[in-house]
Amino acid sequence: MSGPVSGRVILLNKPFGVLSQFTDKGTSGSARATLSQFVDVPGVYPAGRLDRDSEGLLVLTDDGRLQAQIADPKFKKPKTYLVQVERIPDDAALSVLRTGVDLKDGKARPAKVRRIEAPSLWERDPPVRFRKSVPDCWLELTITEGRNRQVRRMTAAIGHPTLRLVRWSVGEWSLDGIESGTWRDA
């Protein structure tokens, strides 16, 4: 990021099932959880998005320039995810992610990826489905773009669908010490 941050920056640990917006403009008829249930700070907006079925770090700011720098792929701000996937990907599958996996909207930039031990995270509500016959594995995956559902599409493309997706960090900001559903100033 170039230059000092001139506005307020809030780091929210967005829970599963919450929309990355302050109002629900959906047509489903039933109200869905939004950021307004977790952050009561006027004038801040999400810098980028996190899908409703994903959890973790959402950066909010009142600085429009910073918002654009976080969200725009041209700035290549690294975003690190903890990803639980079906089965255990072999080195060849991880290599595809490291060199850039082909997606329907073009080749993804190379990612940094490694298998990790299951992280110590909060319980998810609802819990991830568990199947005795299908093992799972956790990956730490860092990308520098932010296409729609990109991480999920990347793991699916190598044959390992995502079960749980937690964004752990964006640039220099991380979830360290932020419980699910809570926030702090950066």
C-alpha positions, -999 to 999 in steps of 0.1 A, spaced: 0 0 0 13 34 -8 10 63 16 -4 64 51 -40 54 59 -60 86 63 -93 71 76 -106 45 100 -99 9 94 -119 -18 112 -110 -55 112 -141 -78 115 -141 -115 119 -172 -122 98 -192 -152 108 -205 -179 84 -238 -169 69 -234 -132 71 -236 -110 40 -206 -86 33 -229 -56 32 -249 -35 57 -284 -42 42 -300 -72 26 -314 -63 -8 -322 -100 -15 -355 -111 -28 -357 -143 -7 -384 -128 15 -365 -137 47 -340 -113 62 -304 -125 61 -277 -115 86 -257 -85 75 -227 -65 88 -251 -41 105 -257 -67 132 -220 -67 140 -206 -32 133 -224 -1 144 -199 24 130 -212 50 106 -195 57 73 -173 25 70 -177 1 41 -162 -33 33 -130 -32 12 -137 -62 -9 -161 -90 -3 -163 -123 15 -189 -148 4 -218 -155 27 -206 -191 32 -170 -179 40 -157 -167 73 -130 -145 86 -113 -112 80 -132 -84 64 -116 -50 63 -139 -20 66 -128 15 61 -141 51 54 -111 58 32 -122 53 -5 -86 51 -18 -77 24 7 -109 6 -1 -100 5 -38 -64 -6 -31 -76 -35 -10 -102 -46 -35 -85 -40 -68 -64 -70 -80 -39 -46 -98 -25 -38 -63 -17 -75 -57 -25 -73 -20 -19 -108 -6 -49 -125 10 -43 -157 31 -70 -183 36 -72 -213 58 -91 -239 37 -105 -272 47 -108 -294 16 -121 -329 8 -95 -356 7 -57 -349 9 -43 -332 -21 -10 -346 -34 21 -326 -44 10 -326 -80 -24 -310 -71 -7 -283 -50 18 -277 -78 -11 -268 -101 -22 -241 -76 14 -228 -73 17 -224 -111 -17 -210 -117 -49 -231 -121 -71 -227 -152 -106 -213 -143 -135 -205 -166 -127 -168 -164 -90 -173 -172 -59 -186 -155 -55 -177 -118 -23 -161 -107 1 -185 -90 -8 -191 -53 13 -199 -23 0 -231 -8 9 -256 18 -7 -284 38 -11 -274 75 -24 -291 107 -60 -284 115 -60 -248 129 -75 -240 163 -106 -221 152 -140 -212 166 -169 -236 161 -188 -229 129 -226 -227 130 -237 -248 113 -208 -272 116 -190 -286 85 -205 -319 74 -183 -348 84 -181 -380 64 -162 -410 79 -154 -424 45 -139 -391 31 -108 -377 48 -102 -339 48 -72 -317 49 -63 -281 58 -44 -258 34 -29 -224 39 -35 -206 6 -23 -171 -4 -36 -153 -35 -31 -118 -49 -64 -114 -67 -99 -117 -56 -122 -131 -82 -157 -142 -73 -155 -174 -53 -119 -178 -65 -105 -200 -37 -134 -224 -39 -131 -226 -77 -94 -232 -74 -97 -261 -50 -125 -276 -70 -104 -274 -102 -78 -296 -86 -104 -321 -74 -106 -311 -37 -138 -292 -30 -137 -266 -2 -156 -276 30 -147 -245 51 -131 -213 41 -116 -188 65 -98 -156 53 -70 -152 79 -52 -121 66 -53 -93 41 -19 -76 35 -5 -68 70 -38 -72 88 -49 -105 104 -75 -122 125 -51 -126 154 -70 -121 186 -104 -113 170 -132 -137 179 -159 -146 154 -185 -119 152 -163 -92 168 -141 -64 155 -113 -40 164 -97 -10 150 -66 -17 130 
